[in-house]
Amino acid sequence: MQRYTELENLLVPVLDSLEYDLVRLMMRTDGNRKVLQVMIERKDLVPVTVDDCEKASKEISAVLDVEDPISDAYDLEVSSCGLDRPLVRPADFVRFAGYAAKLETELPFNGCKHFKGIISGLSEAEEVRFKPEDSDEELLIPFSALKKAKLIITDELIKQVTKGNKGF
């Protein structure tokens, strides 16, 4: 999974002071413009609101204006994770054990790079325990081998969210 260490080092303290966690930082191209996407979640796991995004955006923008770590023109986009949130930290695979996800590895693993199934957790060796939907066997995929991972929106996930369970 791609890392933006310099930007993370600038933004994590800002977000920490606001009681947010950085979930994902990504530079993407949208037509002819670059967009710096900063995906956040609240430390208390209450759903992120538009006001939260606005508050974080103002503080992030101020730091980026002063430090100027990006030489090209870009737009800043601060957003919540959403239900189909990316899974970017080893702890995400513990937190979301039992839920459906899509995983993509950098290199083929057991002959495949794309997996869809249920997260079982994380081993002590930071291997994602994962049960593909087309298999009876659980896979142990090294966290370091992942290129992308995200939750899949399912009825069970929606049910947990509508029950008001924190963490979604």
KAVEN-V215590 format. One record per residue. N is the residue number from 0. PSI is psi in whole degrees, 0 to 359 (NA if undefined). Layout:
BEGIN
n=N psi=PSI
n=N psi=PSI
END
This chain:
BEGIN
n=0 psi=131
n=1 psi=139
n=2 psi=146
n=3 psi=70
n=4 psi=313
n=5 psi=314
n=6 psi=319
n=7 psi=317
n=8 psi=329
n=9 psi=319
n=10 psi=328
n=11 psi=314
n=12 psi=324
n=13 psi=312
n=14 psi=320
n=15 psi=316
n=16 psi=337
n=17 psi=1
n=18 psi=37
n=19 psi=154
n=20 psi=145
n=21 psi=121
n=22 psi=310
n=23 psi=143
n=24 psi=126
n=25 psi=136
n=26 psi=125
n=27 psi=163
n=28 psi=130
n=29 psi=95
n=30 psi=238
n=31 psi=4
n=32 psi=151
n=33 psi=144
n=34 psi=124
n=35 psi=110
n=36 psi=125
n=37 psi=111
n=38 psi=127
n=39 psi=162
n=40 psi=155
n=41 psi=144
n=42 psi=332
n=43 psi=3
n=44 psi=14
n=45 psi=144
n=46 psi=141
n=47 psi=135
n=48 psi=172
n=49 psi=321
n=50 psi=321
n=51 psi=315
n=52 psi=320
n=53 psi=315
n=54 psi=312
n=55 psi=319
n=56 psi=316
n=57 psi=315
n=58 psi=318
n=59 psi=315
n=60 psi=318
n=61 psi=316
n=62 psi=317
n=63 psi=325
n=64 psi=320
n=65 psi=310
n=66 psi=330
n=67 psi=55
n=68 psi=351
n=69 psi=119
n=70 psi=328
n=71 psi=162
n=72 psi=144
n=73 psi=162
n=74 psi=145
n=75 psi=131
n=76 psi=118
n=77 psi=129
n=78 psi=168
n=79 psi=174
n=80 psi=325
n=81 psi=173
n=82 psi=322
n=83 psi=48
n=84 psi=148
n=85 psi=149
n=86 psi=107
n=87 psi=347
n=88 psi=151
n=89 psi=321
n=90 psi=335
n=91 psi=328
n=92 psi=342
n=93 psi=310
n=94 psi=323
n=95 psi=24
n=96 psi=137
n=97 psi=352
n=98 psi=155
n=99 psi=144
n=100 psi=161
n=101 psi=134
n=102 psi=147
n=103 psi=130
n=104 psi=156
n=105 psi=314
n=106 psi=159
n=107 psi=138
n=108 psi=122
n=109 psi=35
n=110 psi=0
n=111 psi=157
n=112 psi=343
n=113 psi=131
n=114 psi=144
n=115 psi=130
n=116 psi=209
n=117 psi=133
n=118 psi=130
n=119 psi=343
n=120 psi=208
n=121 psi=134
n=122 psi=168
n=123 psi=335
n=124 psi=16
n=125 psi=45
n=126 psi=133
n=127 psi=124
n=128 psi=120
n=129 psi=132
n=130 psi=102
n=131 psi=147
n=132 psi=338
n=133 psi=23
n=134 psi=151
n=135 psi=350
n=136 psi=140
n=137 psi=136
n=138 psi=151
n=139 psi=105
n=140 psi=120
n=141 psi=131
n=142 psi=321
n=143 psi=344
n=144 psi=351
n=145 psi=138
n=146 psi=315
n=147 psi=152
n=148 psi=142
n=149 psi=154
n=150 psi=154
n=151 psi=134
n=152 psi=120
n=153 psi=168
n=154 psi=321
n=155 psi=318
n=156 psi=315
n=157 psi=320
n=158 psi=317
n=159 psi=321
n=160 psi=315
n=161 psi=341
n=162 psi=349
n=163 psi=17
n=164 psi=133
n=165 psi=156
n=166 psi=1
n=167 psi=NA
END
